[in-house]
Amino acid sequence: MTNKDIFDNTTQPPVVEPATGCSDESMPDLRSTDAQTRTSMSDPTPEPETVYSGVNAHLGVPPNIKSFSWGALFLGWLWGVFNGNYWSLVLLPINITVQVLLRVFSSVTAAEILSLLSLALQIVLGFTGYRTAWKTKKYESVEEFVRTQRKWNIAGFIIFGVLILFYIYVYFC
């Protein structure tokens, strides 16, 4: 080999063939178009927790919000309207009918039956309230949902306490 051959730029570089016995499956594909792989390789920070409230609620309900909703129990249809649970509006005509039966027709038996039906529906609403509120209304995070429902629970207990005091005053004073 002469110096002319070494410094000659017109020659092509040798072609390197892959080694035999090496399969494509065992080698990682560094040309992957998967955005997740590229993001995780370039950005070491973890992604925030995904929240599936409202539109994406069919993907699941977080386990820490599967509890009893006291706001739904004590506030009934009012809680339902503000939390996207519109079947709770069934309670409104039932409660109005109870009042009409008691005051106009003095029908205690029918009013008692409807009152028990209303109570049963409110208990069902209490057990299913958090799940349906999570699925129907959009929340930014689980913490926001818990804060909102806590306020409803406190309001429900306040209304319940006021009603108890009112009934004590009416029946015992």
C-alpha positions, 0 to 999 in steps of 0.5 A, a space after each residue: 500500500 502506498 501513501 497515495 492509497 492512504 490519502 486518496 479520498 476517492 476510495 469508499 469506506 468498507 461496508 460493515 456487515 452485521 455479525 452472523 448469529 445476532 437476531 434483530 429481536 435481541 437488539 434494542 431498537 434505538 429508532 423507536 417512535 414511541 413518545 413514551 420511550 423518548 420522553 422517559 429517556 430524555 426527561 427523568 422527572 415523573 409524570 403527574 398522576 392522571 385524574 379520570 374525573 368527568 369525561 374519562 370517569 369510565 376508566 375508574 374511580 380512585 379507591 380513596 373516594 369510595 365512601 359514604 356521602 353524608 352531604 348526599 344523604 342529608 341534602 338529597 336532591 339539592 346535592 344531586 343537582 350541584 354534583 351532576 347526579 340528576 336522578 336524585 331529583 326523584 326525591 323532590 316530588 316525593 318530598 312535596 307529595 309527602 307534605 301535600 298528603 300530610 297537610 291537605 289530606 291528613 293521610 298519615 299512612 301514605 305520607 309515612 310510606 312515601 317518607 320511608 321511600 324517600 329515606 331509602 332513596 337518600 340512603 342509596 344516594 349516600 352510598 353511591 353519591 361519591 362515585 356518581 359525582 366523580 363520574 359526572 362532574 370534572 375535577 382537577 384532582 382527587 384532593 379537589 374532589 375530597 375538599 368539595 365533598 367535605 364542604 357538602 358533608 359539613 353543610 349536610 350535618 349543619 342542616 341536619 342539626 338545625 332540623 333536629 333542633 327545630 323538631 325538638 323545639 316544635 314537639 317539646 316546647 
